[in-house]
Amino acid sequence: MSDLKLYRIAEDSATELPASASKLERDLQRVVEANMGAFFGVRLLASEYSTGPVHGGRMDSIGIDENGVPVIFEYKRSVSESVINQGLFYLDWLLDHQGDFKVLVMEKLGAEASEAIDFSSPRLLCVANDFTRYDEHAIRQMGRSIELVRYQIFDEDLLAFELVASTATGTSAKGVAAPSPKKRGGKPGAKYATHDDDLAKLPGDLRALYDQLRLEIEALGDDITIKPTKYYVAFRRLKNFASIEAYSQARKLLVFVKVDPASITLEPGFSRDVTNIGHMGTGNLELTLRGPADLARALPFIQQSYEAN
């Protein structure tokens, strides 16, 4: 059971708020679906999505995350229930029916979002009031991107989520190649450097800076999942909080974080508001890193984004 405690503070006294489970699994599903973007950085595509008469299944919720990755949600109220195997059943269906999912995304979000889907590692989020140690052990043996998320309700209108365990990866169990996301500028038909291409070409000092940046981000907590994509690498907890792009020719790293640009004093050449500027990274604050001094300035913003997400 979770050891999360929540207290109401009044002057010098503290009163613990009792935690409870959702009375009905459907109530939890309704709340999550209505706030999926805020909770998990996922856009809802469908609720109770049928996998057809042959497959005979119905996913609780299905969406797509900030990196273009399909996400299946399964909910449970009782600890004795097992939604992991059921979710694996749906993951298999998804990988075998990519065309159906692309049509769903096209209908809900448009052709551009449909073309940018990353099928390399679809995610399964199991949301429950609690999990057993056997659940945590089991997902580590499955080679799939599975996340166990514990929820608790306090005082009827306070909802808390905790990432209990995660095996999220950037590699598909079936080896499905990810399609190219939207290209980053230039003329149509031109060849664009991928994130790996640029990393391979970074000069030694900038590559060392990149490696140090990743170490600093990963050191923020043991609940961080890394998601490589074709043009950037994303870092998330329950949702993305930072992403890095490397530019070998421009000799710089770009870091995007979820910090409100209006809440800080922007520094020309280092921080930029990209709220209304097209970009692939996570968040609307862009940070440019060219050396160790820039890394030191960037870390407080990265930590702020981590703590908020």
Secondary structure, 3 states (H helix, E strand, C coil): CCCCCCEEEECCEEEECCEECCCCHHHHHHHHHHCHHHHHCEEEEEEEEECHHHHCCEEEEEEEECCCCEEEEEEECCCCCCCHHHHHHHHHHHHHCHHHHHHHHHHHHCHHHHHCCCCCCCEEEEEECCCCHHHHHHHCCCCCEEEEEEEEEECCCEEEEEEEEECCCCCCCCCCCCCCCCCCCCCCCCCCCCHHHHHHHCCHHHHHHHHHHHHHHHCCCCCCEEEECCCCEEEECCCEEEEEEEECCCCEEEEEECCCHHHCCCCCCCEEECCCCCCCCCCCEEEEECCHHHHHHHHHHHHHHHHHC
